[in-house]
Amino acid sequence: MSSAPKPRPKYYELNLAHHWAPAVLSIFHRVSGFLLFFPLLPALLYVMQTGLGSESEFERWRGFFALPLVKLLFLGATWLYAHHFWAGLRYLMLHLHDGTAKESARASARAVFVLGIVTTLLVGWRIW
């Protein structure tokens, strides 16, 4: 038996299509949490501060959020929130040692993706 170290890979596999659903879910959960906290939270606080200041500012923001491109961005933020919420519930269940088997973990990861998309579609149906 050789004690030589195993050769390290020469590249990283960054294509998410080759990873299992729980791995992709974990990556998206971290990214969605980061994007919800840094760009979206300050923007939301700014909109609330200015929109609640006067009626004219509220009407200005109301017209801004009626634009189709802004609605699409809102749907993106909705998906970020929905994905982060459902994945967070899944991780809470995993911390309670429920669904830790390989197949149930994969099934719950797929369910989180489906629930995030369904939630986003329901919100999109409601705002249009």
C-alpha positions in Angstrom: 0.0 0.0 0.0 1.4 3.3 -1.1 1.4 6.3 1.3 1.6 8.8 -1.5 -1.2 11.3 -1.4 -4.1 11.1 -3.8 -3.7 13.5 -6.8 -5.8 16.6 -6.4 -8.3 17.5 -9.1 -7.1 20.0 -11.6 -10.5 21.8 -11.9 -13.6 22.3 -9.8 -16.9 21.0 -11.1 -19.0 24.1 -10.9 -21.9 22.9 -13.1 -24.9 22.6 -10.8 -26.6 20.1 -13.1 -24.2 17.4 -12.0 -24.8 17.8 -8.3 -27.6 16.2 -6.3 -30.7 18.1 -5.4 -29.7 18.6 -1.7 -26.4 20.1 -2.7 -28.0 22.6 -5.1 -30.6 23.4 -2.5 -27.9 24.2 0.0 -26.1 26.5 -2.4 -29.4 28.3 -3.3 -30.4 28.6 0.3 -27.1 30.4 1.1 -27.3 32.6 -1.9 -30.9 33.5 -1.3 -30.2 34.4 2.3 -27.3 36.6 1.2 -29.4 38.4 -1.4 -32.4 38.8 0.9 -30.2 40.4 3.6 -27.9 42.7 1.7 -29.5 44.3 -1.4 -33.2 43.6 -0.6 -33.5 44.5 3.0 -31.9 48.0 2.8 -34.0 48.7 -0.4 -37.2 47.6 1.4 -36.4 49.8 4.4 -35.7 52.8 2.1 -39.0 52.2 0.2 -40.9 52.0 3.5 -39.2 55.1 5.0 -40.0 57.3 1.9 -43.4 55.8 1.1 -44.7 56.3 4.6 -43.5 59.9 4.7 -46.2 61.4 2.7 -49.1 60.5 0.4 -47.4 61.9 -2.7 -44.4 59.6 -2.1 -46.7 56.7 -1.5 -48.4 57.3 -4.9 -45.0 57.7 -6.6 -43.8 54.3 -5.2 -47.2 52.8 -6.1 -46.7 53.8 -9.7 -43.2 52.5 -9.7 -44.3 49.1 -8.5 -47.0 48.9 -11.2 -44.3 48.8 -14.0 -44.0 45.3 -15.6 -40.2 45.1 -15.2 -40.5 46.0 -11.5 -43.2 43.3 -11.1 -40.7 40.8 -12.6 -38.0 41.9 -10.2 -40.6 41.5 -7.4 -41.3 38.0 -8.5 -37.6 37.2 -8.4 -37.5 38.6 -4.8 -40.6 36.5 -4.0 -38.8 33.3 -5.3 -35.8 34.2 -3.1 -37.9 34.6 -0.1 -40.1 31.5 -0.8 -37.1 29.3 -1.5 -35.3 30.5 1.6 -38.4 30.0 3.7 -39.2 26.4 2.5 -35.5 25.4 2.6 -35.3 26.8 6.2 -38.2 24.6 7.2 -36.6 21.6 5.6 -33.3 22.3 7.5 -35.3 22.6 10.8 -36.8 19.2 10.1 -33.3 17.8 9.3 -32.0 19.2 12.6 -34.8 17.3 14.4 -33.4 14.1 12.6 -36.5 13.7 10.5 -35.9 12.9 6.8 -32.2 12.4 7.1 -32.1 9.2 4.9 -30.7 9.7 1.5 -33.9 9.2 -0.5 -36.1 11.2 1.8 -33.5 14.0 1.8 -33.5 14.1 -2.0 -37.3 14.0 -2.1 -37.6 16.9 0.4 -35.0 18.9 -1.6 -37.1 18.5 -4.7 -40.2 19.4 -2.8 -38.6 22.7 -1.7 -37.8 23.6 -5.3 -41.4 22.8 -6.3 -42.9 24.7 -3.4 -40.8 27.7 -4.1 -41.9 27.8 -7.8 -45.6 27.2 -6.8 -45.4 30.0 -4.2 -43.9 32.4 -6.8 -46.5 31.5 -9.4 -49.3 32.1 -6.9 -47.9 35.5 -6.0 -47.4 36.3 -9.7 -51.0 35.3 -10.5 -52.1 37.6 -7.7 -50.1 40.7 -8.7 -51.0 40.5 -12.4 
